[in-house]
Amino acid sequence: MEDTFWADDKNTALELAALIKEHRGESVIVMDLREINYWTDFFVVATVSSNTHLQGLQRHIKDYAHEKGIEILRRRRKTNADDGWNLTDLGNIVIHLMSEKSRSFYELERLWSAAVIISP
């Protein structure tokens, strides 16, 4: 049986993935890193279609975090318009919003291949 603390983080990650999908994030996955990583428990990874789409999703994530009382520890802002990768660190959950080009280049799923992929 899963500990309530872990279940809450897992449910939050799945809720965030559903929120991103609802707002047209593509290829959304949740990666369970609890068995292989010490600094975070879940990645939520999604492909965005444009910088404007990315900014809109970040706004929805910020609103969700505020509503749930979750502190955003860090948000990596784009330093250059061609970067195509932003992350939002919620502590136990890190959200990666990536352009298709960045997602295929960095291949987080391959890099973290030992993670369990959870379908949102």
N, C-alpha and C positions, 0 to 999 in steps of 0.2 A: 504494500500500500504506500502511496506517495505521501510524503510529509506535507502538511498543510502549507508551510512556508514555500516549498518548491511548487506546489500546485498553484498557489496564487501567482507566482512569477510566470509559470507556464500559461495559465489562463490569461494573464495580462499580455504576454507575447502573442497569444492567439487572437486576442481582441484587437491588438494593434495591427496584426496582419490582416484581419477582416476589415478594419477601418481603411487601411491602405488599398485593399482590393476594391472596396466600395467606392473609392475615389480614383479608380482606374489605374492603380499601380499594377504592373504586369509581372508575371512569373514570381509571385510572392511566396516566400518560404520562411519557415521558422526552423532554425538550427539549434538543437539542444547540445550545448557544450559542457554540461555539468560534469561529465566523466573525464573530460580531456583538457579543461582549462580552469585556471584559478581566479581570474580577474573579472569574468562575467559568466553568466549562465546560458543566455540565449542571444542569438542574432536573429533579427528580422531583416530579410533582404528582399528588395523589390527593384524592378526596373521602372524608370520614369521616362516619359516621352520628350520632355523639354525642361529647360530651366524654370519656366513658369509653372509647369506641373509639379516640379520638385518643391518649389516655394509654397505652393498650395498644400501639398502633403505635409510639409513641415509645420504649417499653420494648424492643420487638423491634429497632428501629433501633439503639438504644444497645447492646444485646447483640451485634448484628451488627458494629458498629463496633469494639467491644472485642475480639471474636473475630478480626477481620481486622487489628487494630493501627492502626485509623484514628482519628485524634484528632477529637473533636467540638469545633470552634472556638467555636461559639456556638449556643445554643438559645434562641429567643425564646419566652418563657413568656407565657401569657395573663395579661393584666392585668384582664380582665373576662370573665365567663362567656359573654357574647354575641359576643365577638370572632370566634370560629370560624376562626382562621387561626394556625397555628404553623409555624415553620420550624426546621430543623436544618441548620446550616452545617458541612459537612465539607471546606471549602476549594474543591476543584474541583467539588464536587457540593453543591447546596442542595436540601433536601427540603421541600416545601410540603404540609402536611396541612391541608385546608380543609373547612369545612362547605359544604353545597350552596349556601347563601345567599351566603357569602363568595366562593365560587368563581365564581358567576355575576355577582356585583357587581364583583370585581376583574379578571376576565377575563384572566388571565395569558397564555393562549394567544393572545388578540388583541393584548395589549400587546407580546408578544414574537413577533409573527407571522412575523418573518423567520427564526425558529429552525426547525431541522429537527426534526420530530416522529418519534420512534423508538417503534415498538410494542414493549412489553415482552413 
